[in-house]
């Protein structure tokens, strides 16, 4: 059908009227609509921010980073209000020592002490605190320690039912062949082996004097607990990094001879060699003299030394000293924690990431001399960067922290004895040819 000129003009006029009508309505309605959109945007943005903050806090709490910690059951009333099972166990340990030597304290005061402590323990779950210290099952303290360790948390843990305890090593490669129908394929004779985890004991004595009444012990409990956790964390990470069974020219005391009884040094002679010993002594090809300031190439070179063990970022971790970390902040490829975003894999002690690999800053990784070892009494002004394939090491515990308290009547001291038994080994069984761990040393910081 053909429209006349008049009809076309009429349609155009009607369309123009409709367009003008909607334009006028939109001009009148758009400002309120924009305001509503603004309010919605603000509300949704706030919800997103709260969700993001909640997810971040949950992630941080999961790995023990930040100020908050998962809440434990605590005593709701009385003298011991606010204490958890471990606090009560520490107090009970001191009470037990006092009961064995009930001097310089009124017997009635001891009875009141026992009664108050029993009521507090019953309020947190009867019986748990009572056996906590005596049996060595100090799980609350051990949880505190695990939350704070930087190096120990990197490795798979083995609970050792016996000492020594044998675990299988990696199997050899499987051979593949073209298949033929109805014909058996040549089988592979797999090389099998096993490695023995041998637990070694670390022991410390914590003497402390006080007027031995209940109120004084309550006041001291928090300080004793924090001291135990801090020192346990420090010594575990220290031996995993620095352990060396050599008494002469130890990698941590080069140039002197140390003894197992020497304070501050004897613990390195624990009975196994740690992470740094492999690239510095066992397989020196895994150590590289960087002789320069930190750079992106420094990280890549260290990873390149791992060969096939350096392929998967999820299995790797860098461990560096504080000075090398600070110098690395100027590297463009070096992303700090606040820039990692939602893709971050946050480990305790992780402050940065390079190519998807977490960078752990460990206080127990000290600056060294130019040869990568710590010279006893030397300047030790060079940084170090360790890279490790975490799947290739095993950390075993035959006994977690055990705490016992006794009294020294002559010195009028309580002596809290803390001990643990742990083992550490690499999986290949041949440290002299292992390539799963490497070190950059002589870093200018």
C-alpha positions as CSV (number, residue, x, y, z in Angstrom):
1,X,0.0,0.0,0.0
2,X,1.2,3.5,-1.0
3,X,0.8,6.3,1.5
4,X,0.0,9.8,0.3
5,X,2.1,12.8,1.2
6,X,-0.6,14.0,3.5
7,X,-0.7,10.7,5.4
8,X,3.1,10.6,5.8
9,X,3.1,14.2,7.2
10,X,0.4,13.3,9.7
11,X,2.4,10.3,10.9
12,X,5.5,12.4,11.3
13,X,3.6,15.0,13.3
14,X,2.2,12.3,15.6
15,X,5.7,10.8,16.2
16,X,7.0,14.2,17.0
17,X,4.2,14.8,19.5
18,X,4.9,11.4,21.2
19,X,8.6,12.2,21.3
20,X,8.0,15.6,22.8
21,X,5.6,14.1,25.4
22,X,8.3,11.6,26.6
23,X,11.0,14.2,26.5
24,X,9.0,16.4,28.8
25,X,8.2,13.5,31.2
26,X,11.8,12.4,31.3
27,X,13.1,15.9,31.9
28,X,10.8,16.0,34.9
29,X,11.6,12.5,36.3
30,X,15.3,12.2,35.6
31,X,16.6,14.2,38.6
32,X,14.7,12.1,41.2
33,X,15.8,9.0,39.3
34,X,19.4,10.0,39.4
35,X,19.1,10.7,43.1
36,X,17.7,7.2,43.7
37,X,20.4,5.6,41.6
38,X,23.0,7.5,43.7
39,X,21.4,6.2,46.9
40,X,21.4,2.7,45.6
41,X,25.0,2.9,44.4
42,X,26.1,4.1,47.9
43,X,24.1,1.4,49.7
44,X,25.5,-1.4,47.4
45,X,29.0,0.0,47.6
46,X,28.8,-0.1,51.4
47,X,27.6,-3.7,51.4
48,X,30.4,-4.7,49.0
49,X,33.0,-2.9,51.2
50,X,31.7,-4.7,54.4
51,X,31.7,-8.0,52.6
52,X,35.3,-7.4,51.4
53,X,36.4,-6.4,54.9
54,X,34.7,-9.5,56.4
55,X,36.4,-11.8,53.8
56,X,39.7,-10.2,54.5
57,X,39.4,-10.5,58.2
58,X,38.4,-14.1,57.9
59,X,41.4,-14.8,55.8
60,X,43.7,-13.0,58.1
61,X,42.3,-14.8,61.1
62,X,42.7,-18.1,59.4
63,X,46.4,-17.6,59.0
64,X,46.9,-15.8,62.4
65,X,47.7,-12.4,60.8
66,X,46.4,-9.3,62.3
67,X,45.3,-8.3,65.8
68,X,42.3,-10.5,66.2
69,X,42.5,-14.2,67.1
70,X,39.8,-16.9,67.2
71,X,38.1,-16.8,70.6
72,X,38.6,-19.6,73.1
73,X,36.4,-20.7,75.9
74,X,37.2,-18.5,78.9
75,X,36.3,-18.5,82.6
76,X,33.2,-16.4,83.0
77,X,33.5,-15.4,86.7
78,X,35.7,-15.4,89.8
79,X,39.4,-14.8,90.3
80,X,40.3,-16.5,87.1
81,X,37.8,-14.6,84.9
82,X,39.0,-14.2,81.3
83,X,41.6,-17.0,81.5
84,X,41.4,-20.0,79.1
85,X,42.4,-23.6,79.6
86,X,46.1,-23.0,79.1
87,X,46.2,-20.1,81.5
88,X,44.6,-22.4,84.1
89,X,47.0,-25.2,83.3
90,X,50.0,-23.0,83.9
91,X,48.6,-21.9,87.2
92,X,47.8,-25.5,88.2
93,X,51.4,-26.5,87.3
94,X,52.7,-24.0,89.8
95,X,50.2,-25.1,92.4
96,X,51.2,-28.7,92.0
97,X,54.9,-27.8,92.5
98,X,53.8,-25.8,95.6
99,X,51.8,-28.7,97.0
100,X,54.9,-30.9,96.7
101,X,56.9,-28.4,98.8
102,X,54.3,-26.6,100.9
103,X,56.6,-24.2,102.6
104,X,56.2,-20.4,103.2
105,X,52.5,-20.5,102.5
106,X,49.5,-21.1,104.7
107,X,47.9,-24.5,104.2
108,X,44.5,-22.9,104.3
109,X,45.6,-20.6,101.4
110,X,46.6,-23.7,99.4
111,X,43.2,-25.2,100.0
112,X,41.4,-22.0,98.8
113,X,43.8,-21.9,95.8
114,X,42.8,-25.5,94.9
115,X,39.1,-24.8,95.3
116,X,39.1,-21.6,93.2
117,X,41.2,-23.3,90.4
118,X,38.9,-26.3,90.3
119,X,35.8,-24.1,90.0
120,X,37.5,-22.2,87.2
121,X,38.5,-25.4,85.3
122,X,34.9,-26.8,85.7
123,X,33.6,-23.6,84.1
124,X,35.6,-24.1,80.9
125,X,35.0,-27.8,80.5
126,X,35.7,-30.1,83.4
127,X,38.9,-32.1,83.2
128,X,40.5,-30.4,80.2
129,X,42.8,-28.0,82.0
130,X,43.5,-30.6,84.8
131,X,45.5,-32.9,82.5
132,X,46.8,-30.3,80.0
133,X,50.2,-29.7,81.4
134,X,50.9,-33.0,83.2
135,X,50.4,-35.1,80.0
136,X,52.1,-32.7,77.6
137,X,48.9,-32.2,75.6
138,X,49.2,-28.4,75.7
139,X,47.1,-28.0,72.6
140,X,46.1,-24.4,73.4
141,X,49.8,-23.3,73.7
142,X,50.7,-25.3,70.6
143,X,47.9,-23.5,68.6
144,X,49.5,-20.2,69.7
145,X,52.9,-21.4,68.5
146,X,51.6,-22.7,65.2
147,X,49.8,-19.4,64.5
148,X,53.0,-17.5,65.0
149,X,55.6,-19.6,63.3
150,X,56.7,-18.4,59.8
151,X,59.0,-21.1,58.6
152,X,57.5,-24.2,60.3
153,X,54.1,-23.4,58.9
154,X,55.4,-23.8,55.3
155,X,56.0,-27.6,55.5
156,X,53.8,-30.7,55.7
157,X,53.8,-32.0,59.2
158,X,54.1,-35.6,60.3
159,X,52.9,-36.7,63.7
160,X,55.4,-39.4,64.7
161,X,53.8,-42.4,66.5
162,X,57.3,-43.8,67.2
163,X,60.8,-42.5,67.3
164,X,62.4,-43.1,64.9
165,X,59.6,-43.1,62.4
166,X,60.1,-44.2,58.8
167,X,58.3,-42.5,55.9
168,X,58.5,-43.5,52.2
169,X,60.5,-41.5,49.7
170,X,59.4,-40.6,46.2
171,X,59.0,-43.4,43.8
172,X,61.2,-43.6,40.7
173,X,59.9,-42.7,37.2
174,X,57.4,-45.0,35.5
175,X,58.3,-46.2,31.9
176,X,55.7,-45.9,29.2
177,X,55.4,-48.0,26.0
178,X,53.2,-48.2,22.9
179,X,50.3,-50.5,23.6
180,X,49.5,-53.6,21.5
181,X,46.1,-55.3,21.7
182,X,46.0,-58.5,23.8
183,X,49.7,-58.0,24.7
184,X,51.0,-57.3,28.2
185,X,53.1,-54.2,28.5
186,X,56.5,-54.3,30.1
187,X,56.2,-53.3,33.7
188,X,58.3,-50.7,35.5
189,X,60.6,-51.7,38.3
190,X,60.0,-48.8,40.6
191,X,62.8,-47.7,42.8
192,X,61.5,-47.5,46.4
193,X,63.2,-46.2,49.5
194,X,62.3,-44.8,52.9
195,X,63.7,-42.1,55.1
196,X,63.9,-42.2,58.8
197,X,62.6,-39.2,60.9
198,X,64.5,-39.1,64.1
199,X,63.1,-36.8,66.7
200,X,65.5,-34.6,68.7
201,X,64.7,-32.9,71.9
202,X,64.9,-29.2,72.7
203,X,64.7,-28.2,76.4
204,X,64.5,-24.9,78.2
205,X,64.2,-23.9,81.8
206,X,62.4,-20.7,82.8
207,X,63.2,-19.7,86.4
208,X,61.1,-17.1,88.0
209,X,60.8,-15.9,91.5
210,X,57.8,-14.5,93.3
211,X,55.9,-14.4,96.6
212,X,54.1,-17.7,96.0
213,X,50.5,-16.9,96.6
214,X,47.5,-17.4,94.3
215,X,47.1,-13.7,93.4
216,X,50.8,-13.4,92.4
217,X,50.6,-16.5,90.2
218,X,47.5,-15.1,88.4
219,X,49.3,-11.9,87.8
220,X,52.3,-13.7,86.3
221,X,50.4,-16.2,84.2
222,X,49.9,-14.0,81.1
223,X,53.6,-13.0,81.0
224,X,54.8,-16.6,81.4
225,X,52.5,-17.7,78.7
226,X,53.5,-15.0,76.2
227,X,57.2,-15.7,77.0
228,X,56.8,-19.4,76.3
229,X,55.0,-18.9,73.0
230,X,57.4,-16.3,71.8
231,X,60.5,-18.3,72.6
232,X,59.0,-21.6,71.2
233,X,58.2,-19.9,67.9
234,X,61.7,-18.4,67.7
235,X,63.6,-21.6,68.4
236,X,61.5,-23.7,66.0
237,X,62.0,-21.3,63.1
238,X,65.6,-20.9,64.1
239,X,66.5,-24.6,64.0
240,X,64.6,-25.2,60.8
241,X,66.5,-22.5,59.0
242,X,69.9,-22.6,60.7
243,X,70.4,-26.1,62.3
244,X,73.9,-27.4,61.7
245,X,75.4,-30.4,63.6
246,X,79.0,-29.2,63.0
247,X,80.7,-27.8,66.1
248,X,83.7,-26.3,64.2
249,X,82.9,-23.5,61.7
250,X,79.2,-23.9,62.1
251,X,77.3,-22.0,59.4
252,X,76.0,-19.7,62.2
253,X,79.3,-19.3,64.0
254,X,82.0,-19.5,61.4
255,X,85.5,-19.2,62.7
256,X,84.9,-20.7,66.2
257,X,84.0,-23.9,67.9
258,X,80.7,-24.1,69.7
259,X,79.3,-26.6,72.2
260,X,75.8,-27.9,72.9
261,X,75.9,-26.2,76.3
262,X,76.6,-22.8,74.9
263,X,73.8,-20.3,75.5
264,X,72.3,-18.9,72.3
265,X,74.3,-21.2,70.1
266,X,73.9,-24.8,71.4
267,X,70.4,-25.3,70.0
268,X,71.9,-25.3,66.4
269,X,73.6,-28.6,67.3
270,X,70.2,-30.2,67.8
271,X,70.8,-33.3,65.7
272,X,69.7,-32.4,62.1
273,X,70.8,-29.9,59.5
274,X,68.4,-27.2,58.4
275,X,67.4,-25.5,55.2
276,X,70.4,-23.2,54.8
277,X,72.9,-26.0,55.3
278,X,71.9,-27.6,52.0
279,X,72.9,-24.8,49.6
280,X,75.8,-23.7,51.8
281,X,77.4,-27.1,52.6
282,X,75.7,-30.1,51.2
283,X,75.2,-29.0,47.5
284,X,77.0,-25.7,47.0
285,X,75.8,-25.6,43.4
286,X,72.5,-24.5,44.9
287,X,74.0,-21.4,46.4
288,X,74.7,-18.3,44.3
289,X,76.9,-15.3,45.1
290,X,74.6,-12.4,44.1
291,X,77.1,-9.7,44.9
292,X,74.7,-6.9,44.1
293,X,71.6,-5.1,45.4
294,X,68.2,-6.9,45.3
295,X,66.6,-7.1,41.8
296,X,63.9,-9.0,39.9
297,X,66.7,-11.1,38.4
298,X,67.8,-12.1,41.8
299,X,64.5,-13.8,42.5
300,X,64.4,-15.4,39.0
301,X,67.9,-16.7,39.3
302,X,67.2,-18.3,42.7
303,X,64.1,-20.0,41.2
304,X,66.0,-21.1,38.2
305,X,68.4,-23.1,40.4
306,X,65.5,-25.4,41.4
307,X,65.0,-26.8,37.9
308,X,61.9,-29.0,37.8
309,X,61.2,-28.2,41.5
310,X,60.7,-24.5,40.6
311,X,57.8,-25.0,38.2
312,X,54.7,-24.7,40.4
313,X,54.4,-21.4,42.4
314,X,52.0,-23.1,44.8
315,X,54.8,-25.3,46.0
316,X,57.4,-22.6,46.5
317,X,58.2,-20.0,49.1
318,X,60.9,-17.4,49.3
319,X,62.3,-16.7,52.8
320,X,64.4,-13.5,53.3
321,X,65.9,-11.4,56.1
322,X,64.4,-8.1,57.1
323,X,67.0,-6.0,55.4
324,X,66.8,-7.8,52.0
325,X,63.0,-7.4,52.1
326,X,63.2,-3.7,52.7
327,X,65.7,-3.2,49.8
328,X,63.4,-5.3,47.6
329,X,60.5,-2.9,48.0
330,X,62.0,-0.8,45.2
331,X,61.6,-3.6,42.7
332,X,58.7,-3.1,40.3
333,X,57.8,-6.8,40.2
334,X,57.8,-7.0,44.0
335,X,54.2,-6.7,45.2
336,X,53.7,-5.9,48.9
337,X,50.8,-7.3,50.9
338,X,48.6,-4.2,50.6
339,X,48.8,-4.5,46.8
340,X,48.2,-8.3,46.5
341,X,44.4,-7.9,46.3
342,X,41.9,-10.8,46.4
343,X,44.2,-13.1,44.6
344,X,46.7,-13.2,47.4
345,X,47.6,-16.5,49.2
346,X,48.4,-15.2,52.6
347,X,50.8,-17.2,54.8
348,X,51.9,-16.2,58.2
349,X,54.9,-13.9,57.8
350,X,54.1,-13.2,54.2
351,X,54.7,-9.6,53.3
352,X,55.0,-9.8,49.6
353,X,54.7,-11.9,46.5
354,X,56.8,-12.4,43.3
355,X,55.3,-14.2,40.3
356,X,52.7,-15.8,42.5
357,X,55.3,-17.0,45.0
358,X,54.9,-15.8,48.6
359,X,57.8,-13.9,50.2
360,X,58.2,-14.8,53.9
361,X,60.2,-12.5,56.1
362,X,61.9,-14.4,58.9
363,X,63.6,-12.7,61.9
364,X,65.7,-15.9,62.4
365,X,67.3,-15.5,59.0
366,X,70.2,-13.3,60.0
367,X,72.4,-11.2,57.8
368,X,75.6,-13.0,56.9
369,X,79.2,-12.5,55.7
370,X,79.9,-12.4,51.9
371,X,80.2,-16.2,51.8
372,X,76.7,-16.7,53.0
373,X,77.7,-17.9,56.5
374,X,77.5,-16.0,59.7
375,X,81.0,-15.2,60.9
376,X,81.2,-15.3,64.7
377,X,81.9,-11.7,65.8
378,X,82.1,-10.4,62.2
379,X,80.3,-7.6,60.5
380,X,77.7,-9.8,58.8
381,X,76.3,-7.0,56.7
382,X,75.0,-9.0,53.7
383,X,71.4,-10.2,53.0
384,X,70.2,-13.6,52.0
385,X,67.3,-15.0,50.0
386,X,66.2,-18.6,50.4
387,X,63.8,-20.4,48.0
388,X,62.4,-23.8,48.9
389,X,60.0,-26.3,47.4
390,X,57.8,-26.9,50.4
391,X,56.7,-30.3,49.2
392,X,60.2,-31.7,49.5
393,X,60.7,-31.3,53.2
394,X,59.0,-33.0,56.2
395,X,58.6,-31.7,59.7
396,X,57.9,-34.3,62.3
397,X,56.8,-34.0,66.0
398,X,57.2,-36.9,68.4
399,X,56.2,-34.6,71.3
400,X,54.7,-31.2,71.2
401,X,55.3,-28.7,74.0
402,X,55.5,-30.3,77.4
403,X,55.5,-28.0,80.5
404,X,56.5,-29.1,84.0
405,X,57.1,-27.0,87.0
406,X,59.2,-27.7,90.0
407,X,60.5,-25.6,93.0
408,X,64.1,-24.9,94.0
409,X,63.8,-24.3,97.7
410,X,67.3,-23.0,98.1
411,X,66.9,-20.3,95.5
412,X,63.2,-19.8,96.3
413,X,62.4,-20.1,92.6
414,X,59.8,-21.8,90.5
415,X,61.4,-23.5,87.5
416,X,59.2,-24.2,84.5
417,X,60.8,-26.8,82.2
418,X,59.6,-26.7,78.6
419,X,60.5,-29.3,76.1
420,X,59.6,-30.7,72.6
421,X,60.8,-33.4,70.3
422,X,61.0,-32.6,66.6
423,X,62.5,-34.0,63.4
424,X,63.2,-32.3,60.0
425,X,64.4,-33.9,56.8
426,X,64.3,-33.5,53.0
427,X,62.5,-36.1,51.0
428,X,65.0,-37.1,48.3
429,X,67.3,-38.8,50.7
430,X,70.4,-37.3,49.1
431,X,71.2,-33.8,50.3
432,X,74.4,-33.7,48.2
433,X,72.5,-33.8,44.9
434,X,69.1,-32.3,46.0
435,X,68.0,-29.3,43.9
436,X,64.7,-28.4,45.6
437,X,66.3,-25.6,47.8
438,X,68.5,-22.7,46.7
439,X,70.1,-19.6,48.2
440,X,71.1,-16.1,47.0
441,X,73.8,-14.7,49.4
442,X,76.1,-11.7,49.5
443,X,73.1,-9.4,48.8
444,X,74.0,-5.7,49.2
445,X,71.6,-4.3,51.8
